[in-house]
Amino acid sequence: MELFFSQILDGVSIGSVLLVSATGLAIVFGLMGVINLAHGEFMMLGAYVTFVVQSIFKPMGGVLFELYFPIALVAAFVVTALVGVLLERTLIRQLYGRPLETLLATWGVSLIMVQLIRSVTTAMIAAIVAGVLLGLLAVRFLAARFAEYPFFPYLRGVVWAAALGVGLAINGALASVRPLASAWFGPRNIDVTAPKWLQGSWGKIAGIELPGIRIFIILLSVALLLAMLWFLRKSVWGLRMRAVTQNRQMSNCLGIPTDRVDSITFGIGSGLAGVAGVGITLLGSVGPNLGAAYIVSCFMVIVLGGVGNLTGTVIASLLLGILQSVIGSGSILIAFPDLPASVKGVVEFFATTSMSLVLVFTFIIAFLQFRPNGMFPQKGRSVEV
């Protein structure tokens, strides 16, 4: 029985990670109507930021190394939020009102991010930075002289193509230098070492030990959820986000900068995914394909809980996390060894990670036949928080 409750605790911690990530995804979809298939890759990016921060602090050792994890949380949020804002301003903004194109574009971005993590080198980063700076400076210089001419958009495209060529040339030149051409991460999984204050047990309840890592993930998700509630209900930008969600045209007429609200929303949603990625590093090794393993579960949480409803997101994430952990681990067979043979055969059939996902999918499909809008359907155009 202790193993069964331990698996429930594991499921709650997994559900907490899904909650943080799905909250960011729900905020973006609820406000902007954007289905971001690259959201899982933002989780992956947050996990790799944690690895980089750990690598920086590891040589310091001692007390300084023990402080790396809180810094990694902040760094992951900031880095992924900035990448999200950049993605929104350069790509997503051009595709508003075109859901299919947005879906395909974000899927392409996810593939690019996965391959970038696998093959990124110092030479590649230097080439990208040089190409982007060259393109920005050239476009700004030409805009001052030819912005009013009808051929300027084509000229801008030619300039960016030339900047891309320069970047490729720089990458080719620097790739001959071995230290600059070495891959930072590679295709293999990486491990993040939890600080000592997260390792071990944080106490017992009814004889069941409370692992520090699991409890920390749960507390972190609760803190982030409360912070998001405060932000959406009390802060100026949170109220603006809710106003834009309810009526974009009227908000624009009242002077609310809807474009800036979109950028902030996408940045916050991406930042939450990055923080979820930090939590994933405590649950196991991470790799370039990490996002694909979680993005489907995040969408399942949103569909099951009800699009745009925070209460439904909380319940659905915990429910899915517990189901995957308890069923996939097979702990039901250990906790209840006297099950009938027919029931035991069904439990054994689904007692793997992949088959537990199949069972969860089946449950959601059956549930949606009776509640097609989820447990807590959205009312009108407002998003309940």
Secondary structure, DSSP 4 states (H G I P E B T S, - for coil): -HHHHHHHHHHHHHHHHHHHHHHHHHHHHHHH----TTHHHHHHHHHHHHHHHHHHHGGG-HHHHHTHHHHHHHHHHHHHHHHHHHHHHHTGGGGTT-HHHHHHHHHHHHHHHHHHHHH-BHHHHHHHHHHHHHHHHHHHHHHHHHTTSTTHHHHHHHHHHHHHHHHHHHHHHHTTSHHHHSBSS-SS-B--PPPGGGSSEEEEETTEEEEHHHHHHHHHHHHHHHHHHHHHHHSHHHHHHHHHHH-HHHHHHTT--HHHHHHHHHHHHHHHHHHHHHHHHTTS-B-TTHHHHHHHHHHHHHHHH-TT-HHHHHHHHHHHHHHHHHHHHTHHHHH-TT--HHHHHHHHHT-SHHHHHHHHHHHHHHHHHH-TT-SSPPPTT----
